[in-house]
Amino acid sequence: MAPSLRLDAAGQDEAAALLRTCCGSTRWVDRMLGRRPFGTRDCLLAAAREEWFTLSHADWREAFAHHPAIGERESLRRRFPSTGHLSEREQAGVATAPDDVIDALARANAEYLQTFGWIFIVCATGRSAEEMLALLRARMANDPETEIRVAAEEQARITELRLVGIENAVTRSP
């Protein structure tokens, strides 16, 4: 019987490329490759989360660097060619935001980066620009250790949604 998961059926290079679209941490991708085959979606998602939370803060920051800042429209495709389309879809709530909200996001993103040393990470799917701006402002009150853990949890959610998207693409195709 053929593997039911796309990540199990894929060759090593294809699987690595698929995993990199889900999470930009090199160590996470390597560890996930080493855990194949997953067998079921639940096992895949559990492994993804387990491996993510065993990584160092440096690994987390590497993954964060693979995302555009929330509302950063200009560089989505240019700076992030393999995942820009995903970020664009995930940040759909920003597409219709008024310019003043986009400008406020840009200012808040810059302040966040200066404060913490990494970009603001939030699972943007289904959230409006105003909601993300409010979350960003609220998280500015966190100390760095708390904030990196909050950002890591957000990255875990993004990764899970992207993994599910990869596997759903297989079940929808003829």
C-alpha positions in Angstrom: 0.0 0.0 0.0 1.4 3.4 -1.0 2.0 6.0 1.8 -1.0 8.1 2.5 0.9 11.2 3.4 2.6 13.4 0.8 5.6 13.9 3.0 6.0 10.1 3.4 5.7 9.5 -0.3 8.0 12.3 -1.4 11.7 11.8 -2.1 14.2 13.3 0.3 14.7 16.5 -1.6 11.0 17.1 -2.3 10.2 16.4 1.4 12.9 18.8 2.5 11.5 21.5 0.2 8.0 21.0 1.4 9.0 21.1 5.1 11.0 24.3 4.4 7.8 26.0 3.2 6.3 25.1 6.6 9.1 26.2 8.8 12.4 28.0 8.1 14.5 26.3 10.8 17.1 24.1 9.2 17.4 21.9 12.2 13.7 21.4 12.4 13.6 20.3 8.7 16.5 17.9 9.3 14.9 16.4 12.3 11.5 16.0 10.6 13.2 14.3 7.6 14.8 11.9 10.1 11.5 11.0 11.5 9.8 9.9 8.3 7.6 8.0 7.6 5.0 9.5 9.8 2.2 7.2 8.8 -0.7 9.5 9.8 -1.5 13.1 9.9 -1.8 13.1 13.7 1.7 11.5 13.9 3.1 14.1 11.5 1.6 17.0 13.5 2.7 15.6 16.8 6.3 15.1 15.5 6.3 18.7 14.1 5.3 20.2 17.4 7.6 17.9 19.4 10.7 18.7 17.3 9.9 22.4 17.2 9.8 22.7 21.0 13.1 20.8 21.4 14.9 23.5 19.3 17.0 26.3 20.7 16.1 30.0 20.6 18.6 30.5 17.8 16.7 27.8 15.7 13.4 29.6 16.5 14.9 33.0 15.4 16.1 31.3 12.2 12.5 30.2 11.4 11.1 33.7 12.3 13.5 35.3 9.8 11.8 33.3 7.0 8.6 35.4 7.4 7.9 38.8 6.2 6.7 41.3 8.8 3.0 41.5 9.1 1.7 44.0 6.5 5.0 44.0 4.6 3.4 43.9 1.1 6.3 45.0 -1.0 8.7 42.2 -0.2 6.5 39.2 0.1 7.3 37.8 -3.3 10.7 39.3 -3.8 12.3 38.3 -0.5 10.3 35.2 0.2 9.8 33.5 -3.2 9.1 30.0 -1.9 6.6 31.1 0.9 5.5 34.6 -0.1 2.2 33.2 -1.6 1.5 31.4 1.8 2.2 34.6 3.8 0.1 36.6 1.4 -2.8 34.3 1.9 -2.3 34.0 5.7 -2.1 37.8 5.9 -5.2 38.4 3.8 -6.7 40.5 6.6 -4.0 43.1 5.8 -4.9 43.4 2.1 -8.0 45.5 2.8 -6.7 47.4 5.8 -6.6 51.2 5.6 -3.3 52.9 5.0 -3.2 54.3 8.5 -3.4 50.8 10.0 -0.7 49.5 7.6 1.5 52.5 8.7 0.8 51.8 12.3 1.8 48.1 11.8 5.0 49.2 10.1 5.9 51.5 13.0 5.0 48.8 15.6 6.9 46.1 13.7 10.0 48.3 13.7 9.6 48.9 17.5 9.1 45.2 18.1 12.2 44.3 16.1 14.3 46.8 18.0 13.0 45.6 21.3 13.2 41.8 20.8 15.6 41.3 17.9 13.3 39.3 15.7 10.2 40.1 13.7 6.7 39.9 15.2 5.3 36.4 14.6 1.6 35.8 14.7 -0.6 33.2 13.1 -2.4 35.7 10.9 -4.9 33.3 9.3 -8.4 34.7 9.9 -7.2 37.8 11.7 -7.7 41.4 10.6 -4.9 43.9 10.4 -6.4 45.8 13.4 -6.5 42.6 15.4 -2.9 41.8 14.6 -1.9 45.4 15.5 -3.6 45.1 18.8 -1.8 41.8 19.5 1.5 43.3 18.5 1.0 46.2 20.9 -0.1 43.9 23.7 2.9 41.6 23.3 5.3 44.6 23.5 4.7 44.4 27.3 6.2 40.9 27.4 9.8 40.3 28.7 12.1 38.7 26.0 11.8 35.2 27.5 8.0 35.2 27.6 7.8 36.8 24.1 10.1 34.3 22.4 7.9 31.5 23.8 4.7 33.2 22.6 6.3 33.7 19.2 7.4 30.1 19.1 3.8 29.0 19.8 2.6 31.2 17.0 5.2 29.7 14.7 4.1 26.2 15.7 0.5 27.1 14.7 1.7 28.5 11.3 3.7 25.3 10.7 0.7 23.1 11.6 -1.6 25.0 9.2 1.0 24.7 6.4 1.5 21.0 7.0 -2.2 20.4 6.9 -2.3 22.4 3.7 0.3 20.2 2.1 -1.5 17.1 3.0 -4.9 18.5 2.1 -3.6 19.4 -1.4 -3.0 15.7 -1.9 -6.5 14.6 -0.9 -8.1 17.2 -3.1 -6.2 16.3 -6.3 -7.6 13.7 -8.7 
